[in-house]
Amino acid sequence: MIHRSVPTALPRDLTAVLWLKVPGRCAVQPARIQVAVDSEGAGECRLAEVNTSQWRDYTLSVEVDGIRPGVSAVVSVRDGAGAGHRGAVEVLIGRRQLTIRHQVGDGPTATLVTASRRTPARGLLRIEVRQDQITVRPPGAPPVTAAFDNRLHEGGVVFSLTGPAGTTIGYHAPTLAPPS
């Protein structure tokens, strides 16, 4: 309990922190996080027992692999599970569309912006969060920016996906850094 109450410094290498490894859904290896959809239709990698209350402004860089028709990468930032609040800002990256949405508390999920973007199956994704702004730089496309609810002022990262059973998304070399 004491360990969980102490804020964790912003780690550079996200594969070096503790993750909830759900068999069949989340596999963490050096420099790679892989998320799979199991027969129950879910796939997610979430930080385990990491106090993210001091993770405020940061840039997430990660190479995403596995985006194809019917399969989208989902990256949540400012996730409140380790920061003491409910909610997150989510980025959904599909083959032809990018969506940014947020959820505050137990309220409904609200779409902030949807943009038509042709995304390659593999490429570098950069997500920067500063105060109440998010800028997403998807692979091979112009950046997309949105404002989100300022109650989501800190929190960690969650990697997941949407798609049919048996599909996977790889998140290679996920790193966090202070915003540039």
C-alpha positions as a Python dict, from the first residue, in 0.01 Angstrom:
ca = {
    (1, 'M'): (0, 0, 0),
    (2, 'I'): (282, 241, 81),
    (3, 'H'): (451, 171, -254),
    (4, 'R'): (127, 246, -443),
    (5, 'S'): (81, 576, -258),
    (6, 'V'): (420, 717, -361),
    (7, 'P'): (402, 896, -699),
    (8, 'T'): (609, 726, -968),
    (9, 'A'): (838, 946, -1177),
    (10, 'L'): (760, 965, -1547),
    (11, 'P'): (944, 660, -1689),
    (12, 'R'): (1118, 687, -2024),
    (13, 'D'): (1075, 318, -2117),
    (14, 'L'): (719, 202, -2055),
    (15, 'T'): (814, -165, -2082),
    (16, 'A'): (1024, -123, -1767),
    (17, 'V'): (725, -50, -1538),
    (18, 'L'): (482, -303, -1393),
    (19, 'W'): (184, -398, -1615),
    (20, 'L'): (-121, -610, -1548),
    (21, 'K'): (-43, -907, -1770),
    (22, 'V'): (-372, -1069, -1851),
    (23, 'P'): (-300, -1410, -2011),
    (24, 'G'): (-404, -1414, -2375),
    (25, 'R'): (-449, -1038, -2377),
    (26, 'C'): (-131, -862, -2267),
    (27, 'A'): (231, -963, -2316),
    (28, 'V'): (514, -732, -2210),
    (29, 'Q'): (867, -794, -2338),
    (30, 'P'): (1171, -570, -2357),
    (31, 'A'): (1083, -285, -2594),
    (32, 'R'): (743, -434, -2689),
    (33, 'I'): (390, -457, -2555),
    (34, 'Q'): (152, -685, -2742),
    (35, 'V'): (-223, -678, -2693),
    (36, 'A'): (-451, -953, -2821),
    (37, 'V'): (-826, -995, -2838),
    (38, 'D'): (-920, -1324, -2676),
    (39, 'S'): (-1238, -1524, -2718),
    (40, 'E'): (-1417, -1284, -2481),
    (41, 'G'): (-1360, -996, -2722),
    (42, 'A'): (-1132, -792, -2498),
    (43, 'G'): (-767, -696, -2510),
    (44, 'E'): (-589, -445, -2286),
    (45, 'C'): (-259, -373, -2112),
    (46, 'R'): (-300, -151, -1805),
    (47, 'L'): (-39, -24, -1560),
    (48, 'A'): (-38, -218, -1231),
    (49, 'E'): (13, -49, -895),
    (50, 'V'): (182, 256, -1048),
    (51, 'N'): (93, 593, -895),
    (52, 'T'): (62, 823, -1198),
    (53, 'S'): (-65, 1128, -1011),
    (54, 'Q'): (244, 1328, -1119),
    (55, 'W'): (220, 1230, -1488),
    (56, 'R'): (82, 1555, -1623),
    (57, 'D'): (232, 1685, -1945),
    (58, 'Y'): (410, 1426, -2156),
    (59, 'T'): (470, 1293, -2504),
    (60, 'L'): (414, 927, -2578),
    (61, 'S'): (605, 785, -2875),
    (62, 'V'): (534, 431, -2992),
    (63, 'E'): (554, 233, -3313),
    (64, 'V'): (220, 64, -3371),
    (65, 'D'): (194, -259, -3573),
    (66, 'G'): (-118, -447, -3676),
    (67, 'I'): (-365, -180, -3789),
    (68, 'R'): (-578, -325, -4068),
    (69, 'P'): (-944, -318, -4174),
    (70, 'G'): (-1156, -410, -3874),
    (71, 'V'): (-867, -374, -3625),
    (72, 'S'): (-787, -45, -3451),
    (73, 'A'): (-521, 52, -3199),
    (74, 'V'): (-656, 225, -2889),
    (75, 'V'): (-419, 430, -2673),
    (76, 'S'): (-546, 601, -2359),
    (77, 'V'): (-355, 886, -2198),
    (78, 'R'): (-428, 1064, -1872),
    (79, 'D'): (-587, 739, -1755),
    (80, 'G'): (-692, 797, -1396),
    (81, 'A'): (-666, 443, -1259),
    (82, 'G'): (-325, 518, -1104),
    (83, 'A'): (-394, 885, -1034),
    (84, 'G'): (-703, 864, -818),
    (85, 'H'): (-968, 972, -1070),
    (86, 'R'): (-1195, 796, -1314),
    (87, 'G'): (-1164, 876, -1680),
    (88, 'A'): (-917, 904, -1966),
    (89, 'V'): (-851, 1055, -2306),
    (90, 'E'): (-854, 788, -2579),
    (91, 'V'): (-708, 783, -2927),
    (92, 'L'): (-850, 525, -3168),
    (93, 'I'): (-648, 470, -3483),
    (94, 'G'): (-806, 266, -3757),
    (95, 'R'): (-706, 206, -4116),
    (96, 'R'): (-911, 502, -4241),
    (97, 'Q'): (-1008, 704, -3935),
    (98, 'L'): (-864, 863, -3622),
    (99, 'T'): (-1091, 945, -3329),
    (100, 'I'): (-1010, 1131, -3008),
    (101, 'R'): (-1259, 1097, -2724),
    (102, 'H'): (-1269, 1136, -2347),
    (103, 'Q'): (-1460, 1010, -2050),
    (104, 'V'): (-1479, 1190, -1716),
    (105, 'G'): (-1583, 995, -1407),
    (106, 'D'): (-1871, 763, -1478),
    (107, 'G'): (-2009, 994, -1745),
    (108, 'P'): (-2059, 897, -2107),
    (109, 'T'): (-1773, 880, -2353),
    (110, 'A'): (-1769, 1196, -2567),
    (111, 'T'): (-1609, 1216, -2911),
    (112, 'L'): (-1390, 1524, -2938),
    (113, 'V'): (-1280, 1490, -3300),
    (114, 'T'): (-1296, 1237, -3581),
    (115, 'A'): (-1068, 1273, -3882),
    (116, 'S'): (-1043, 1071, -4201),
    (117, 'R'): (-685, 948, -4218),
    (118, 'R'): (-527, 668, -4419),
    (119, 'T'): (-302, 487, -4171),
    (120, 'P'): (-39, 230, -4269),
    (121, 'A'): (-36, -111, -4096),
    (122, 'R'): (281, -7, -3911),
    (123, 'G'): (418, 334, -3816),
    (124, 'L'): (531, 576, -3548),
    (125, 'L'): (257, 737, -3339),
    (126, 'R'): (321, 1041, -3119),
    (127, 'I'): (68, 1168, -2866),
    (128, 'E'): (137, 1486, -2671),
    (129, 'V'): (-77, 1596, -2377),
    (130, 'R'): (-33, 1943, -2229),
    (131, 'Q'): (-275, 2092, -1979),
    (132, 'D'): (-613, 2027, -2148),
    (133, 'Q'): (-484, 1979, -2505),
    (134, 'I'): (-395, 1663, -2697),
    (135, 'T'): (-204, 1652, -3025),
    (136, 'V'): (-189, 1323, -3211),
    (137, 'R'): (64, 1272, -3487),
    (138, 'P'): (-45, 952, -3662),
    (139, 'P'): (185, 766, -3900),
    (140, 'G'): (184, 917, -4247),
    (141, 'A'): (-80, 1184, -4175),
    (142, 'P'): (-105, 1543, -4049),
    (143, 'P'): (-148, 1603, -3673),
    (144, 'V'): (-489, 1623, -3508),
    (145, 'T'): (-547, 1845, -3200),
    (146, 'A'): (-836, 1859, -2953),
    (147, 'A'): (-919, 2011, -2616),
    (148, 'F'): (-1042, 1779, -2339),
    (149, 'D'): (-1198, 1823, -1996),
    (150, 'N'): (-942, 1978, -1758),
    (151, 'R'): (-1045, 1739, -1479),
    (152, 'L'): (-830, 1483, -1664),
    (153, 'H'): (-515, 1672, -1561),
    (154, 'E'): (-295, 1370, -1482),
    (155, 'G'): (-271, 997, -1533),
    (156, 'G'): (-105, 707, -1707),
    (157, 'V'): (-122, 515, -2031),
    (158, 'V'): (-330, 213, -2139),
    (159, 'F'): (-277, 12, -2458),
    (160, 'S'): (-570, -180, -2608),
    (161, 'L'): (-738, -259, -2936),
    (162, 'T'): (-1069, -322, -3103),
    (163, 'G'): (-1115, -611, -3341),
    (164, 'P'): (-1233, -971, -3369),
    (165, 'A'): (-1102, -1256, -3153),
    (166, 'G'): (-747, -1360, -3236),
    (167, 'T'): (-628, -1019, -3358),
    (168, 'T'): (-325, -845, -3210),
    (169, 'I'): (-164, -503, -3202),
    (170, 'G'): (204, -457, -3120),
    (171, 'Y'): (326, -144, -2944),
    (172, 'H'): (703, -125, -3004),
    (173, 'A'): (945, 89, -2800),
    (174, 'P'): (680, 283, -2605),
    (175, 'T'): (849, 584, -2444),
    (176, 'L'): (738, 883, -2242),
    (177, 'A'): (913, 1216, -2231),
    (178, 'P'): (835, 1567, -2116),
    (179, 'P'): (667, 1762, -2400),
    (180, 'S'): (899, 1912, -2658),
}
